[in-house]
Amino acid sequence: MVGGGYGTGREIVEYFTSYGFYGGLLGLGVAFIALSLVLALTFEFARFFQVYDYRNFFKRLLGRGWVAYEVLIILQFLLVLAVLASAAGNIMRDNFGLPYGVGLTIMLVVVGLLTFFGRDIIAKVLTFWSFFLYIVFIAFFITVFNNDWTPIAKAFNNAEVIGSWWLSGFKYALYNLAIAPLLLYIARDFNSRAEALRSGVVAGAIAIVPALIFQVAFFAVYPEVLDQPIPVYWMMTQLGMTVLLVMYSVMLFGTFIETGAGMLQGINERLDAFMIEKSGKGLARTTHASIAVVAILVSAVLSLWGITNLIADGYGTMAWGFLVVYVIPLLSVGIFRVFKSRL
């Protein structure tokens, strides 16, 4: 979420900035509450029932209906990878003058290597790269304010709220939450209900802070920013942030890789759990890497649709499916099953 979504800034423009300064902030509040609540309950459900892959998680939650989530998440998985692939190709072409396919190839190779080495390496990469992300995000925010904060102050004073900001914030949370069951392998480390619930709230806060930074910063170049496919990159170029642009390009490409690898690990965890049930042995590392390569190649084809269309049309449509098969069951059946038991 932090990597693929905030790395480009397009999702923030689509779901928050386009609703005005205060409309976007209110939408972010809705998204934070939804993210924190559902993540906390998801972590606790996984910890309590010791289900660390999405197949077993949804078999506990939905019974035979678990396959509905699998159909949706595979489509969402390919959609997210397509967004990453499209952005990776654009960055390599626009910033380094390399052919569109070079970015896709590099991403394919590195993600394949990470999935080959597995869960522990991916968890470490996800964690430590996030520190680099925040350094670049904060440097971006400071540079924008030092350049000219007058347009931001004007937006702050105008108090503009446009359209259904609450619905947009809710949809944003829904399609991002859809990925959470792919990351259940991290719930193995929770030792208590309190740890799981606190982690959900903290994760929601960490995930939403970059969106808050961008929502404010984008109003330095509003409304032109609304039409940009990669708003952060475009804004840095417009404001002459040469050094930061290089750091951003490195950071952005790395986030595409970590996001893709993190999601692919969730798919591999599901396949491993199934294979262990059937034969007592998970998939080989080479098979994990091969799955990554095939998935990225399929997503590369989808990426030709364009990043703006993928985010505006694809994500918004998928959000409602996950509301039905994941969020509503978790907030009803899931709460009942977990909290009827003792701590």
N, C-alpha and C positions, 0 to 999 in steps of 0.2 A: 504493500500500500504506500509506504513512504517512498520507496524507490521508484517503482514504475509510474505511480500516479503523480507524486509531487515533483519528480525529476523533470517532467515536461512542463508542469503547471497548467496543462490543458484542462484537466478535470476540475481544478479550482475555478477557472474562468467559466466553464460550462455550468457548474452546479452552484456557484456562490457569487463570483464577481458580477455575473450578468444580472443579478438580483439587486444590485446597488450596494453601497458601502455597508449600511446597517442591515439590509436584507441578507447579505452574505454572512455577516456576523451572527445574526439570529439563526440562519440555517446551520452554521457551524455548531451552535449550541445544541440544536436538535440532533445533529450527527454525533456529537460527543456523548450525549445521554444514551442514544441508541447503541452506539459502539460499545460503551463501557458495560451497559447492562447485559447485552447479548454475549460479549466476550467473557464476562465474569461467570455467567451461567454455563457457557460452553466449556470453559476450563474445569469448572466444578463437576459437571456431568461426566466429562472424560475421566477426571481423577477418581470420582466416586465409583464408577463402573469399570474403571481400568480399560477403557477403550481408546486406543491411541492411533487409530486410523479411521478415516471417515466411513468406511463400509460398516465396521462394527459399531461405530457411534450411532449411525442412523438405523441400524438393525435394532438397537436398543430403544431408539426414540420413535421410529415409525413402523417397526416390524417389517412385514413384507413390502411395505411401500418405500423402503430405503432406496430402491433403484431409481426413484424419481429424482433424488438428489444427484445420483451419479450421472444421469443423463444431462442434467443442468450444469453440473460442475465441469464436465468434459467440454461442453460448449463454451462455458465461461473461461475455462482454462486456455482454450485455443484463442479465444477473443483477446484475453489479456496478453498472451504471447504475441499475438498479431500487432497489438498496440506497441509493445516493446520493440518488435522487429521493425515496424514502420518508423518509430522514433530513432532507433539505432542507425538505420539507413540514412535518415535525414541528417543526423548529426555528423556522420562521417562524410557525407557529401558536401554539406554546407560549411563545415568548419575546417575540414582537412582536404577537401577537393578530391576525395576518393570515391570510386563508384559505389552506388547504393548497395550492391551485393557484398562489398567488403565488410561492412558493419555486420551484416547478417552472418557471414562466415565466421568472423571472430567470435561473435556471440554464441554460435553453434558449438564451436570447439571448446570454449571455456566452460559453458554450461554442461557440456558432455563430460568434461574432466571432473567438475565438481560433483555431479551425480554419480560418477564412477567411484569417487572416494567416500561418498555417503553422508549420513546424518550428522555426525560430529563436526566434520569440516564445514558443512553448510551452515550449521548453527553458529559456529564461530565467525564465519564470514558475514552472516546476517547481522550479528551483534557489532563487530568491530567496524564494519563499513558504515553502520548507522552513525557512529561518532563522526566520521568524516563528512557524512551528509549534513549533519547539524552544523558543523564548522562552516561549510560552504553556504548553507542557508542563512546563518546569522551574519556572515560577512556580506552576503547579498543585501540583506535588510539594512545593515548599517550603511553600506555604500549608497543605496537608494536615498536614505534620509540625508546623508551628507551632500548628495548631489543637488536635490531640490525637493524639499518636503512641502512646499506650498500647495501643489495639487492635492496632496493627501489631507492637509489641514482643511482645504476647501470641501473635500468630500466628507470629512468628519463633521463639519459645521452644517452641511446640507441635509444630513440625516435621511438619505434616500433609501427607500424600501420599495422594491419592484416585485410584483407578482407573488406566486406561491412559493416563497422562500422555505417555508416549513416542509412542503412536499418534496422540494428539491434536496433539502438536507437529509430527509428520511430516505429518499431513493439512493443518495450517495452512500449513506451508511449501509443500506441493504446490499448493494452489489459488492461493496468491499467486505462486508461480513461473510459473504458467500465463500470466501477463501479460507476463513478461520478453521473449518474442519479439516482442511488440507494440512494444517500446521499443528495437529494434535500431538505430534511426537514430542513437542516441548513440554506437554503436560505430565510427562513421566517424572519430572523433577518436583512436582508439587507434593508436599507432605501433609497438608491439612486443607480444610475447607476455607479457612481464613486466607491462606496463601493464594489459593486459586481465585477467590473473589477479589482480593486486593490486586492481584496481577491483572485481572480483567479491566479494572478501573484505571490502573497505571498505564496499561497498554493503550486504552482508549485516549488517555491524555497525551501520551507520547505521539500517537498517530495523528492527532488533530492539531498539534502545535505548528508544524510546518504550514498547514493550510491557513492558519491564522496569520502567520508571517506573510504569506503570499497574498492573501486577501487584502491586507493593508497596503503592501508594496505595489500591487498592480494598479492602484489608483493614482500612482505617479504618472502613468501613461494611459489613463482611461479617457475615452472609450476605445482607442485604437487597439488596445491589447485583446479586445473581445474577438477579433478576427484572425488571431495568430495561431497556427497549428502547434507551435512549441513556444508559448509565451515567455518563459524564463529566458530561453536562449535569445529570442528576438529582443527582449528588453535589455539584456546585457549588451547586445550589439548596438542598440540605439543609444545607450548611455555611455558607450565607450569604455566598458569595463574589461580591458584586454587581459590582464592577469587573471582576474576572477573568471573570465570566459574559458581560459585554458583549464583552470581547476574544475570549473563546472562541467566541462566536456568529459574530463576524466571521471569525475564523480558520477555523472549521468550514465555513461556507458557501463560503469561498474554496477550501478543500481539496476540496470536492465538485466545484467547477468545474475545478480543476487536474487532478484525477484523471480526470474525464470527458474533458477536452480531451487529456490525454496518451494515453489509450487510443484515442480517436478518431483521433489523428494516426497511430498505428500501423496502423489500418485503412486510412487514406488512403494511407500509404506503400505498403501492399500493392497497392492499386488503381492507384496511379500507376505502380508498377513493371510491372504487367501491361499497362497502357495504352501505356507507352513501348515495351515489347516488340512490341506489335501495331501501333501507329500512329506511334511515335516522339515522342509528346507525352502528358504527364500530364493529369490532370483539372483543370478550371478551379477557381479558388478558390470560386466560387459553388456548385459541385457539392460541394466539401468541406464547406462550411457546411450545405448541404441534407441531406447524409448525417447530420451531427450532429443536426440538428433532428428528422429522422425517427427516429433511434435513441433520442433522449431521449423522444419521444412514446410509442414502443413500451414503453420502460422505465417510463414513468409509469403505464401500465396494469398492468404486472407489480408495481409498487410497492404496489398495493392489497392484495397478499398479506400485507404487513407485514414490517418489518425483521427481527424476531426469527426468523420462519419462513424468510425468504430466506437468512439467514446459517446457521442451524442445519441446514436441510434441503438447500438448494440448493448451498452451497459444499462441504459434506461429500461429497455425491454426485459432484460434478464432479472432486474431487481424484483419485479413482482412475482416471478416464479420462486425465488428464494424466500420471499415473505411467506408463501404458502407452504413450502416443503421443509423449511428450516426454522424461521423466526417464530411463527405462530405455534408450531408444535413444541418448541423449546420453552416458550413462555407459558405454556399450559401444561402439557404432559410432562415435560422435562422438570419444571419446578415442582410439580406434585411428587414425582418419583424420587427426587433428590432430597427435598426438604421434609418429607414425611419421616426420614430417618434421622437418627441422632448424629451429632457432630463426630 
